[in-house]
C-alpha cells in the first residue's frame, strides 16, 4: 500500500512547461487549456514566439516539456527541437502544428520530438497523454 502511494506521488510531479508558437492566439488558448485542465500537474507555463526565444529561455531555466510549433520565424520548430533535445537530454518536446502531412511528423520525430499533436485535434485527452510522457532513454 505504501509503495502505491509513493508511485502515485512520483507520477504527479509538477512540470515546468514552455510553449513555443508564433501565433499568440494559439499560444494563449493552449496555455488556458493546460491551466484549466491540469493545474495540479503544472508548476509554471511560459510562452515564447519563435525557436530562437525558445532556445534562449531553455538556456536560462530548466523545463520539463516544450510544446513546439513547426513554422516559426528566426529558428523553425524542427531546428529548435533538434538543438534543444541535443543540449537538454531530459527535455520532452511535443510538436504542435496545423500540418498533418507525414513528412512534418517524421521531421519532428527525427529532430527529437516525443509526440506530435495536430492543432485542430488538440483536446484534454491528447494533452493528458503528452503531459504523461517522461524521458525514458
KEMIDO-554415 format. One line per 8 residues: number of its first residue (from 1); their letters; for each residue x, y, z of N, C-alpha, C, CB. Coordinates in steps of 0.001 Angstrom, whole numbers, plus 500000, padded with zeros to 6 digits. Glycine has a CB too. Layout:
BEGIN
NUM	a	X/Y/Z/X/Y/Z/X/Y/Z/X/Y/Z  ... .
***
This chain:
BEGIN
1	xxxxxxxx	500821/498803/500000/500000/500000/500000/500864/501259/500000/499066/499999/501205  501879/501282/500841/502770/502434/500904/503483/502643/499573/503792/502258/502030  503879/501556/498921/504561/501643/497630/503662/502306/496581/504988/500240/497155  502362/501949/496555/501438/502567/495609/501319/504065/495827/500073/501925/495717  501237/504488/497095/501149/505914/497380/502399/506631/496897/500942/506154/498878  503559/506027/497122/504809/506634/496673/504818/506758/495149/506020/505804/497156  504457/505687/494464/504464/505713/493000/503489/506742/492449/504126/504338/492446  502303/506843/493032/501332/507826/492562/501833/509244/492775/499999/507634/493268 .
9	xxxxxxxx	502469/509508/493914/503014/510835/494161/504147/511135/493194/503502/510956/495605  504957/510123/492918/506066/510307/491992/505556/510691/490594/506916/509026/491920  504463/510064/490181/503915/510336/488854/503289/511728/488766/502880/509283/488493  502969/512323/489885/502297/513611/489892/503254/514798/490054/501283/513632/490992  504513/514625/489688/505477/515719/489762/504963/516879/488908/506896/515257/489286  504977/518072/489485/504531/519245/488722/505588/519606/487683/504256/520457/489666  505129/519943/486502/506025/520184/485378/506140/521662/485035/505551/519419/484169  507318/522012/484560/507558/523349/484022/507426/523231/482509/508982/523920/484447 .
17	xxxxxxxx	506517/524012/481934/506159/523882/480520/506499/525168/479769/504657/523549/480366  507050/524987/478580/507349/526093/477681/506528/525890/476407/508889/526180/477367  505852/526933/475959/505100/526890/474699/505822/527793/473711/503596/527341/474894  506264/527226/472589/506947/527983/471534/506034/528017/470309/508348/527347/471182  505431/529172/470069/504496/529305/468952/504393/530775/468565/503092/528729/469320  504476/531058/467283/504421/532447/466828/503001/532989/466709/505110/532571/465502  502004/532145/466908/500613/532586/466885/500175/532862/468329/499685/531512/466203  500091/534144/468723/499780/534464/470122/498408/533958/470562/499850/535956/470331 .
25	xxxxxxxx	497459/533865/469634/496118/533384/469979/496153/531893/470304/495128/533655/468824  496896/531127/469486/497010/529692/469768/497767/529465/471068/497714/528962/468607  498874/530170/471273/499674/530003/472496/498835/530302/473730/500915/530920/472465  498043/531364/473666/497184/531730/474793/496118/530655/475028/496517/533102/474542  495525/530144/473961/494499/529103/474076/495091/527813/474652/493860/528824/472699  496276/527425/474181/496922/526216/474696/497254/526378/476176/498199/525900/473893  497780/527531/476535/498101/527793/477943/496833/527700/478793/498763/529192/478107  495742/528290/478317/494477/528226/479049/494024/526777/479230/493391/529033/478315 .
33	xxxxxxxx	494078/525984/478150/493654/524577/478232/494494/523811/479252/493758/523901/476850  495797/524044/479239/496683/523348/480174/496395/523748/481617/498144/523639/479836  496259/525033/481867/495990/525509/483227/494602/525060/483683/496106/527051/483298  493625/525179/482812/492245/524841/483159/492083/523360/483499/491316/525209/482014  492732/522496/482758/492545/521051/482941/493608/520379/483806/492521/520386/481610  494791/520987/483887/495902/520280/484536/496676/521137/485533/496850/519768/483492  496034/522102/486166/496770/522994/487057/497437/522246/488198/495847/524050/487614  496901/521083/488575/497515/520290/489638/498787/519579/489166/496517/519267/490162 .
41	xxxxxxxx	499039/519570/487866/500212/518884/487309/501247/519841/486730/499777/517915/486237  500934/521141/486730/501824/522112/486104/502252/523153/487126/501140/522787/484897  503550/523345/487212/504105/524345/488120/504150/525723/487484/505497/523939/488561  504512/525759/486191/504707/527036/485516/504560/526842/484016/506090/527637/485856  504023/527861/483327/503943/527843/481862/504423/529197/481353/502476/527534/481362  505404/529161/480460/505938/530356/479816/505721/530201/478318/507461/530571/480157  505438/531307/477623/505296/531249/476170/506364/532118/475511/503880/531706/475737  506837/531642/474373/507789/532384/473542/507283/532324/472104/509253/531795/473662 .
49	xxxxxxxx	507787/533237/471246/507190/533370/469907/508000/532759/468765/506978/534806/469615  509187/532214/469055/509939/531563/467976/510999/530628/468564/510603/532622/467052  511651/529884/467671/512652/528922/468099/513857/529546/468778/513105/528133/466936  514230/530733/468326/515364/531423/468938/515059/531782/470393/515717/532692/468139  513876/532340/470641/513475/532659/472010/513355/531392/472855/512144/533423/472013  512898/530312/472247/512777/529034/472946/514144/528568/473449/512153/527968/472020  515122/528543/472557/516464/528092/472947/517080/529019/473987/517379/528008/471719  516831/530313/473862/517326/531274/474845/516693/531011/476220/517027/532721/474381 .
57	xxxxxxxx	515388/530802/476244/514683/530528/477503/515179/529229/478138/513163/530451/477263  515392/528205/477316/515896/526925/477832/517294/527051/478426/515908/525883/476725  518065/528017/477938/519425/528197/478468/519422/528906/479822/520276/528991/477475  518287/529504/480196/518204/530245/481457/517390/529553/482539/517620/531587/481203  516578/528562/482146/515693/527916/483108/515471/526464/482694/514340/528673/483215  515330/525592/483657/515093/524176/483373/513597/523950/483148/515620/523276/484536  513270/523342/482043/511890/522981/481715/511800/521472/481565/511411/523695/480415  510600/520944/481834/510349/519516/481658/509825/519224/480260/509356/519012/482707 .
65	xxxxxxxx	509081/520185/479696/508380/519931/478440/508264/521205/477619/506989/519347/478708  508352/521032/476301/508124/522135/475363/507058/521697/474368/509451/522548/474625  506034/522523/474196/505082/522350/473106/505609/523237/471984/503578/522730/473533  506077/522611/470889/506838/523310/469848/506083/523342/468522/508199/522643/469653  505787/524550/468051/505215/524735/466723/506310/524459/465684/504624/526184/466558  505929/524169/464462/506921/523915/463410/507289/525208/462683/506386/522877/462403  506291/525889/462134/506559/527093/461337/506641/528320/462229/505471/527292/460267  507867/528753/462487/508098/529957/463286/509234/530747/462652/508428/529600/464772 .
73	xxxxxxxx	509255/532066/462866/510351/532883/462317/511663/532617/463062/509995/534387/462399  512729/533157/462516/514092/533061/463049/514589/531623/463049/514152/533630/464465  514192/530804/464017/514555/529381/464027/513251/528593/464045/515477/529010/465272  513058/527725/463043/511807/526957/462987/511793/525859/464059/511620/526331/461580  510637/525251/464226/510463/524246/465271/511291/522988/465086/509042/523870/465353  511556/522616/463847/512363/521418/463583/513795/521648/464061/512345/521059/462068  514388/522771/463647/515763/523077/464053/515857/523344/465549/516290/524284/463278  514861/524041/466108/514863/524325/467546/514725/523030/468349/513721/525303/467908 .
81	xxxxxxxx	513907/522106/467870/513752/520814/468554/515057/520033/468524/512625/519985/467905  515693/519988/467359/516966/519272/467229/518004/519835/468203/517491/519361/465779  518119/521157/468242/519098/521806/469120/518738/521609/470595/519189/523307/468798  517480/521782/470932/517036/521669/472326/517222/520252/472864/515567/522079/472448  516870/519251/472072/516985/517875/472563/518436/517398/472580/516142/516937/471700  519290/518033/471791/520723/517720/471848/521333/518322/473111/521458/518250/470584  520983/519558/473396/521524/520249/474584/520954/519708/475895/521236/521741/474491  519654/519406/475893/518949/519054/477133/518318/517679/476959/517860/520125/477497 .
89	xxxxxxxx	519077/516665/477283/518688/515276/477022/517386/514847/477696/519782/514367/477466  517033/515430/478826/515821/515019/479545/514582/515813/479149/516041/515156/481025  514727/516734/478230/513611/517569/477800/512656/516782/476903/514128/518813/477063  511378/516891/477181/510355/516268/476339/509769/517351/475439/509233/515577/477206  509890/517168/474124/509326/518108/473158/508108/517458/472514/510384/518521/472077  507011/518196/472522/505777/517772/471865/505550/518727/470694/504543/517770/472868  505550/518186/469488/505303/519010/468305/503816/519342/468241/505768/518282/467002  503511/520606/467939/502121/521026/467710/502097/521808/466399/501561/521899/468916 .
97	xxxxxxxx	501228/521391/465490/501206/522031/464184/499863/521814/463507/502338/521499/463305  499519/522734/462596/498346/522528/461751/498662/521527/460639/497869/523868/461150  499958/521281/460381/500361/520335/459341/500084/518902/459775/501848/520506/459004  499347/518179/458955/499085/516778/459264/499846/515840/458313/497579/516498/459189  500602/516419/457385/501337/515596/456432/502440/514808/457148/501940/516474/455312  502618/513578/456719/503574/512678/457369/504994/513225/457336/503539/511315/456706  505366/513981/456307/506742/514481/456238/507068/515376/457431/506964/515250/454932  506091/516160/457910/506335/517020/459070/506439/516195/460354/505217/518068/459204 .
105	xxxxxxxx	505581/515202/460469/505633/514320/461642/507008/513664/461706/504505/513238/461586  507454/513096/460597/508749/512414/460544/509886/513380/460874/508971/511789/459156  509862/514573/460304/510928/515543/460561/510999/515908/462034/510717/516800/459723  509862/516114/462684/509870/516488/464094/510300/515315/464984/508483/516984/464512  509856/514114/464680/510258/512946/465475/511762/512695/465297/509436/511680/465058  512241/512798/464055/513683/512633/463819/514498/513721/464517/513978/512650/462314  513927/514914/464683/514617/516011/465366/514634/515815/466885/513952/517344/465022  513771/514912/467382/513784/514623/468813/512460/514794/469529/514771/515474/469460 .
113	xxxxxxxx	511411/515196/468815/510096/515322/469461/509606/513943/469892/509063/515993/468502  508929/513905/471014/508424/512637/471554/506999/512332/471113/508486/512661/473062  506284/513356/470627/504920/513172/470167/504579/514311/469215/503921/513118/471362  503475/514157/468495/503045/515144/467506/501541/515306/467643/503442/514717/466047  501101/516533/467895/499667/516801/468017/499276/517806/466935/499304/517340/469450  498258/517454/466170/497741/518368/465163/496869/519397/465887/496928/517600/464044  497125/520673/465640/496470/521747/466395/494949/521639/466365/496892/523097/465846  494380/521295/465229/492923/521189/465119/492352/520067/465976/492529/520972/463675 .
121	xxxxxxxx	493209/519141/466405/492745/517966/467151/493135/517997/468624/493292/516715/466519  493692/519116/469086/494088/519202/470499/492848/519137/471381/494887/520511/470778  492922/518263/472361/491826/518122/473315/492432/517726/474665/490768/517057/472824  491604/517621/475666/492084/517280/477001/492843/515945/476993/490907/517215/477986  492328/514970/476266/492945/513647/476227/494342/513687/475593/492050/512678/475455  494490/514414/474474/495803/514480/473816/496805/515225/474705/495686/515180/472431  496348/516235/475426/497240/516964/476334/497600/516107/477544/496586/518279/476794  496647/515330/478038/496912/514424/479156/497991/513407/478773/495614/513697/479586 .
129	xxxxxxxx	497865/512846/477587/498872/511874/477115/500234/512548/476966/498437/511245/475762  500265/513762/476447/501530/514481/476283/502175/514754/477636/501307/515801/475528  501390/515214/478598/501935/515517/479926/502399/514261/480662/500891/516244/480763  501929/513104/480225/502312/511849/480871/503616/511265/480323/501203/510839/480712  504118/511831/479226/505371/511339/478650/506526/511738/479555/505584/511893/477213  507327/510761/479884/508529/511038/480675/509739/510643/479856/508507/510277/482040  510839/511302/480131/512064/510948/479441/512453/509540/479856/513202/511962/479749  512724/508657/478910/512954/507252/479275/514140/506620/478541/511707/506444/478992 .
137	x	515025/507388/477974/516163/506786/477269/517285/506555/478245/516639/507678/476101 .
***
